[in-house]
Amino acid sequence: MIFRQATRRITVAFTGILLLLFGAFALGIYLFVTATFDYDSVASNGVEAVDAAEQGFATLRIALLIGYLLLVLVVPFVSYGMARVVLRPVRHSYNMQQAFVDDASHEFRTPLAIIQGELELAISRRRQTVEYEAAINTALEEVDHLTSLTSDLLLLARGSDDQVKARFQPVSVETVIKRAIERSGAQVRVTIETPAVQHITGAEDLLIRAVGNVLDNAAKFSAPDSTISLTVGTRGDRILIKIVDEGPGMTAETLSHVFDRFWRAEESRNLPGHGLGLALVKQICEAHNGTITIESALGVGTTVRVLLPAS
């Protein structure tokens, strides 16, 4: 409804502006022709020449009028098409925002329902201490989930904000890798292909979060005794961070949705997380003028490549 009204208003505005411009153009042509016409030279050739000139002006007026009337019929349709083109990115952004809000609301609703259920169950009758502890622990786990979700949503909302870029400074790649591994707790085999210490211009906490999310994802889908390989190298004037896991890999269908917010493959529904990890990584990389690519196939694991500009 909102976009229908906006389309109508923009169509009317475009139509009015275009018809005004075309009308001014037609009037300008007619005034220019009549103002620059040399009547004296025509009058010297007799009355018939003057009549012919007047007939030519009349023909010009009719032609301009017919052309303008045709434009009156055509311009509204053209304006409608222009209005739809103008509103297309706005409509897409609005639809994406609505989907995002719907998904976020759903993600919030589940842990809140669990917390409410556990607390209501705990106070429904007198229980033993161990039962109260179990209910409180379950509620605390869901609070942690909500805290993580809120943090991710804030990052997604501000990941490309100018305030984030204002925090950019030279950051050691080694520091980013080290802290990301510490936070993830995954078993990671690190290989540094470049002997010199490399730096990236960016926000250190966001870069740590990006690498950490990839490591968390790799650990989540890998066997407990498997090793995740992380290699740091260069590709031209960019830093390459490559992370390879020994997990089950992904289908082409899953791979096409890995960066979608809140999207989770059917086989990962029972695993922790809320489907924002890789979406965050992609947004953080783009905020740093970098890229992330993922290669995967069933039975061969997954390879993630993050390219970031070197300082």
ZITAQUI-V352459 format. One record per helix or strand. SS is the DSSP state (@ for helix, = for strand). FROM is the first residue (numbers start at 1). LEN is the number of residues. Records with the same first field share a line. If there is no record, write none. Layout:
# ZITAQUI-V352459
SS=FROM-LEN, FROM-LEN
This chain:
# ZITAQUI-V352459
@=2-35, 39-5, 47-77, 129-30, 162-4, 173-12, 204-17, 252-4, 266-3, 277-11
==169-4, 188-5, 199-4, 228-8, 238-8, 291-7, 301-10
